[in-house]
Amino acid sequence: MRGVPDGTEAVITVEASNLIQRYQQYSLVATGCFGGVANTNFEDQCSAFDCDTSYNKRRNTIIMAICIPAGVLLLCVGWFCYRRRKERG
């Protein structure tokens, strides 16, 4: 593959169809020597790195996956203790 002269622009368009949600995460890989992050998210006017909220979403999912079953378990234990105490007297 031959080299591309400095100052050459490449336009990459990502189109989607049949999306269930308005936004969907995706990845795009491009290799080469780039002079920095120039592309921005058109709605929020920030770079892809600044607008990335995947860490927060992942953290919240993990916290809910731990707390919800623990809460249900505590409710069941409390209900069982209440019923047992009520039957004894």
C-alpha positions as CSV (number, residue, x, y, z in Angstrom):
1,M,0.0,0.0,0.0
2,R,1.4,3.4,-0.9
3,G,1.6,6.4,1.5
4,V,-0.9,9.2,1.6
5,P,0.5,12.8,1.5
6,D,0.1,15.1,4.5
7,G,-3.1,17.1,4.6
8,T,-5.2,14.5,2.8
9,E,-8.6,14.1,4.4
10,A,-10.5,10.9,4.7
11,V,-14.3,10.9,5.3
12,I,-15.7,7.9,7.0
13,T,-19.5,7.6,7.3
14,V,-21.2,5.1,9.6
15,E,-24.9,4.4,8.8
16,A,-27.2,2.2,10.7
17,S,-30.7,0.8,10.3
18,N,-33.1,-1.3,12.3
19,L,-31.9,0.1,15.6
20,I,-34.0,-0.6,18.7
21,Q,-32.5,2.4,20.6
22,R,-31.7,5.9,19.3
23,Y,-28.1,5.5,20.2
24,Q,-26.0,2.4,19.8
25,Q,-22.3,2.0,20.8
26,Y,-20.0,1.0,18.0
27,S,-16.3,0.9,17.3
28,L,-14.3,2.0,14.3
29,V,-10.7,1.1,13.8
30,A,-8.4,3.2,11.5
31,T,-4.7,2.8,11.4
32,G,-2.1,5.3,10.4
33,C,-0.4,8.4,11.6
34,F,-3.0,10.9,12.8
35,G,-2.3,14.4,14.1
36,G,-4.7,14.2,17.1
37,V,-8.4,13.8,17.7
38,A,-10.2,16.2,15.4
39,N,-13.5,14.4,15.0
40,T,-16.3,15.4,17.3
41,N,-19.7,14.2,18.3
42,F,-22.0,16.5,16.4
43,E,-24.8,16.6,19.0
44,D,-22.6,17.3,22.1
45,Q,-19.6,18.9,20.3
46,C,-17.1,16.8,22.2
47,S,-14.6,14.2,21.1
48,A,-15.4,10.5,21.3
49,F,-13.1,10.2,24.3
50,D,-14.7,13.1,26.3
51,C,-18.3,11.8,25.7
52,D,-17.5,8.2,26.5
53,T,-19.8,7.1,29.4
54,S,-19.3,3.4,29.0
55,Y,-17.3,3.2,32.3
56,N,-20.2,4.8,34.3
57,K,-22.8,2.5,32.6
58,R,-20.7,-0.6,33.3
59,R,-20.1,0.4,37.0
60,N,-23.8,1.1,37.5
61,T,-24.8,-2.2,36.0
62,I,-22.4,-4.1,38.3
63,I,-23.7,-2.2,41.4
64,M,-27.3,-3.0,40.5
65,A,-26.4,-6.7,39.8
66,I,-25.0,-6.9,43.3
67,C,-27.5,-4.7,45.3
68,I,-30.8,-5.9,43.8
69,P,-30.3,-9.6,44.6
70,A,-28.9,-8.7,48.0
71,G,-31.9,-6.6,48.8
72,V,-34.3,-9.3,47.7
73,L,-32.4,-11.8,49.8
74,L,-32.6,-9.5,52.9
75,L,-36.4,-9.0,52.3
76,C,-36.9,-12.8,52.2
77,V,-34.8,-13.4,55.3
78,G,-36.8,-10.7,57.1
79,W,-40.1,-12.1,56.0
80,F,-39.0,-15.6,57.1
81,C,-38.0,-14.3,60.5
82,Y,-41.2,-12.4,60.9
83,R,-43.3,-15.5,60.0
84,R,-41.3,-17.7,62.4
85,R,-41.7,-15.3,65.3
86,K,-45.4,-14.9,64.6
87,E,-45.9,-18.7,64.6
88,R,-44.1,-19.1,68.0
89,G,-46.1,-16.7,69.8
